[in-house]
Amino acid sequence: MKRMRVLLCAVLLMTVSVACGGGPASYRDGTYTARSSVYENDDGTDDGNGYGEVTITIVGGKITACTFETFEPDGTRKDEDYGKVNGEIANQDFFNKAQKATSACEEYARMLLESGTLNGVDTISGATINYNAFLEATEEALRQAAQ
């Protein structure tokens, strides 16, 4: 019975480690996609921020590809037009911030590829909401890969 408890604790520890991006992880080869929940502002409102979606590819038990994109609540991808109003830049500061957050998506994916773990992904100033969405979606994709 004691051995069984020790084994169970070891399995749980490995699962937590994998889910949090720490420690050595064993992943099944394949491509895994996961979506974050609709992310909120600091005041707890979702205010139409949208969600993030990550796709990771595992080959030989290692992360070999990663993409991360963010979307409006209606499913419209946030791209080079994100921050414009009716196709025009109405507020340059807002547009610049929106584009900085959008470009951070590629950086988060790149950091994950380089480090091979979520522990190697640092937040980028001005893109914290995207960082949180990236972590949430990637943790779920890695959970899928670890099952």
C-alpha positions in Angstrom: 0.0 0.0 0.0 2.8 2.4 0.9 4.5 1.7 -2.5 1.3 2.4 -4.3 1.0 5.8 -2.5 4.6 6.7 -3.4 4.0 5.7 -7.0 0.8 7.7 -7.1 2.6 10.8 -5.6 5.3 10.4 -8.2 2.8 10.3 -11.1 0.9 13.4 -9.7 4.2 15.3 -9.3 5.1 14.5 -12.9 1.7 15.6 -14.1 1.9 18.9 -12.1 5.5 19.4 -13.4 4.4 18.9 -17.0 1.3 21.1 -16.6 3.4 23.9 -15.2 6.2 23.6 -17.7 8.8 22.5 -15.2 11.1 19.5 -14.9 11.7 16.9 -17.4 8.5 16.1 -19.3 7.6 13.2 -21.6 5.3 14.2 -24.4 3.6 12.1 -27.1 4.5 13.1 -30.7 1.8 15.0 -32.5 0.2 18.4 -33.0 -1.9 19.9 -30.2 -4.0 23.0 -30.2 -5.6 24.7 -27.2 -7.4 27.9 -26.5 -7.3 30.1 -23.5 -10.4 31.4 -21.8 -11.6 34.9 -22.7 -9.0 37.0 -20.9 -9.9 39.9 -18.6 -8.7 43.3 -17.8 -7.0 44.1 -14.5 -10.4 45.2 -13.2 -11.9 41.7 -13.9 -14.0 42.7 -16.9 -13.5 40.9 -20.2 -14.2 44.2 -22.1 -14.0 42.3 -25.4 -10.3 41.3 -25.1 -10.8 37.9 -26.7 -8.7 34.8 -26.3 -5.4 33.2 -27.4 -4.9 29.9 -29.3 -1.6 27.9 -29.3 -0.6 25.1 -31.6 2.4 23.0 -30.6 4.1 20.2 -32.5 6.0 17.5 -30.6 8.5 15.3 -32.3 10.8 12.9 -30.4 9.2 14.0 -27.2 10.3 17.7 -27.7 8.5 20.8 -28.8 9.6 21.4 -32.4 7.0 24.0 -33.6 4.8 26.5 -31.9 2.3 29.2 -33.1 0.3 31.6 -30.9 -2.4 33.9 -32.2 -5.0 36.0 -30.5 -8.5 36.6 -31.5 -11.4 39.0 -30.9 -14.3 37.5 -29.0 -16.1 37.0 -32.3 -13.2 34.9 -33.7 -11.6 37.6 -35.8 -7.8 37.1 -35.7 -5.8 40.1 -34.3 -3.4 41.0 -37.0 -1.7 44.0 -38.6 -5.1 45.8 -38.6 -5.7 45.2 -34.9 -6.1 48.6 -33.2 -7.5 50.3 -36.2 -11.1 51.7 -36.4 -12.8 51.0 -39.7 -9.4 50.3 -41.3 -7.9 53.6 -40.2 -5.6 54.5 -37.3 -7.8 56.6 -35.1 -5.5 56.7 -32.1 -1.8 56.2 -32.8 -1.0 55.3 -29.2 -3.7 52.7 -29.0 -2.7 51.3 -32.4 1.0 51.1 -31.3 0.0 49.3 -28.1 -2.3 46.9 -29.9 0.5 46.0 -32.4 3.1 45.6 -29.7 0.8 43.0 -28.0 0.2 41.3 -31.4 3.9 41.0 -32.2 4.5 39.6 -28.7 2.6 36.5 -29.8 5.5 35.4 -32.1 8.0 36.2 -29.4 6.2 34.0 -26.8 6.1 31.1 -29.3 9.8 31.6 -30.1 10.8 31.6 -26.5 9.0 28.4 -25.9 10.7 26.8 -28.9 14.2 28.0 -27.8 13.8 26.9 -24.1 11.6 23.8 -24.6 9.7 24.8 -21.4 7.2 27.4 -20.2 9.8 28.3 -17.6 11.8 29.9 -20.4 9.0 32.2 -21.5 9.2 35.7 -20.0 6.5 38.3 -20.1 6.9 41.2 -22.5 6.1 44.6 -21.2 2.8 45.8 -22.7 1.7 42.3 -23.6 0.9 40.8 -20.2 -2.7 39.8 -21.2 -1.3 37.9 -24.2 1.3 36.3 -21.9 -1.3 35.0 -19.5 -3.4 33.6 -22.5 -0.2 32.0 -23.9 0.5 30.3 -20.6 -3.0 29.0 -20.2 -3.3 27.7 -23.7 0.1 26.2 -23.8 -0.4 24.4 -20.4 -3.5 22.8 -21.8 -1.8 21.8 -25.1 1.1 20.2 -23.0 -1.5 18.4 -20.8 -3.0 16.9 -24.0 0.5 15.8 -25.1 1.3 14.3 -21.8 -1.8 12.1 -21.6 
